[in-house]
């Protein structure tokens, strides 16, 4: 059954209830701490990016410069129902100037938590990592290169997570690590699973072609029964792109994706691992790490 909302509830109001902190009333640029940020803040486990790349989860800001997206991926946890369709773009200088303020506001309730030490809370208010990955497609934001440059110049580690539909924007951006999603082994599966507003398959291939010259990762979300086939097809595209890392990750039955898919579409970690092993048989990449709790396998090129 699809989720419902009150007719008088605005999309922005619904997102604010979910924890979104907006930079301005006119834009959809926003900050929202993720589950792993809060878990790490309380002294718990960090996300797999800590295990794979050394990222400290409670010092990571998850944000987006825009909620606009040009795909409607069936496996996406975000809500298409609550999308804010039209908004002004927030200037990169405004985003940069208010990033820590909004992160502090989002985490303010944890200051008095008995599970959070003063030292760790202080660390959380001095973030050193920005993941441009909250929601929407960041390359739809026209001033993304400027924003990333501001963050880089101030010493932040920046991760840009993109669906790869705007290669011309990817080429202009220079984050610490570039993520491109590749969620299908062929055009037909892409159109069915990612439900784009137009056919961007060739554009995604262009974006993949930019990865060999930078620190980069390709992320493939495996949806059981929908795109978990043709490991040789994925392998060929991985080898052609030559990113530093490959992440093969299982779809998680969370958020609004539950309105579009079923629990049966969520593979067990063992199934994700087996698929990664099948991919490795056809390419230069080999499994180097994995995180069962996140159902993700890391692959790197062999020596």
C-alpha positions, 0 to 999 in steps of 0.5 A, a space after each residue: 500500500 502506498 504511503 499517504 499524507 495529509 492534503 494540507 501537508 507541504 512536501 517541505 513540512 513532511 521532509 522537515 518532520 523526517 529531520 531535513 534541515 533546509 538552508 533557506 526557505 527558497 531552496 531545497 538544499 538540505 542537511 540530514 544526519 544519517 543513521 550511522 552518524 547518530 549510531 557512531 555519535 553514541 559510541 556504536 558502529 560506524 558505516 562501511 565507509 569507515 571500514 573501507 575508506 577511513 571515514 569517521 561517521 559522526 564527523 560526516 555531514 550528509 547533505 544535498 544542494 538540491 532535491 531535484 532528481 531526473 530518475 525515479 529508481 524503484 529501489 530509492 529510499 526517498 519519497 517521490 511523493 514529497 519531492 519539492 518540484 520548483 525552488 531557487 538554487 541556494 548559492 554555494 557560499 550560503 551552503 558553505 557558511 551554514 553547513 556546520 550550523 545546520 549539522 549542529 541544529 540537527 544533532 542538538 538533542 544528543 548533547 544531553 544524551 547519556 550515551 554521548 560523551 562530551 568529547 564525541 559530541 564536540 567532534 561531531 560539531 567539527 565535521 571533516 567529511 561532507 557526503 553529497 548524497 542525501 537525496 536528489 541528484 547533485 549534478 542537477 545543481 548548476 553551481 556544484 563545482 563551486 560548492 565542492 571547491 569551497 569545501 575542498 579548500 576548507 579541508 573537508 574530505 568530499 564524496 560526490 555520489 551521482 547517478 552519472 546522467 550529467 557527465 559534463 558536470 562530473 567532469 567539472 567537479 573535483 571531489 576527493 572521491 567520485 561515486 557513479 551508480 551503475 545499476 543495470 547491465 544493459 539499457 533495457 534493465 536500466 530503463 525499467 529499474 531506474 525509471 529516468 525521465 529520459 534515456 540517460 544510458 549513454 550519458 552514464 557510460 560517458 560518466 564512467 569513462 571519466 573515472 580512470 583519471 580520478 579517485 573514484 568508485 562505481 556503486 551497483 545496488 543489487 535488487 534481487 530478481 531485477 538486476 542480479 544477472 549478467 555478471 560478465 556484462 557488469 564486469 566489462 563495464 567495470 574494466 572499461 571504466 577502471 575506477 579505483 573501487 567497485 561497491 556491490 551493495 544489496 538493496 535494503 528494504 527501507 523507506 519509501 522503496 517499500 511502496 515499490 518493491 517487496 522484501 523478497 527483492 532484498 538479497 542476503 549478504 551471502 547472495 551479494 557476495 556470490 554475485 560479486 564473486 561471479 563478477 570477479 571471474 570476468 574482470 580485473 577486479 577482486 574482492 578485498 573487503 566486505 561489510 555483512 551488516 550493510 550487505 556490501 562487497 568492496 572490489 579493487 583491481 588486482 596487481 
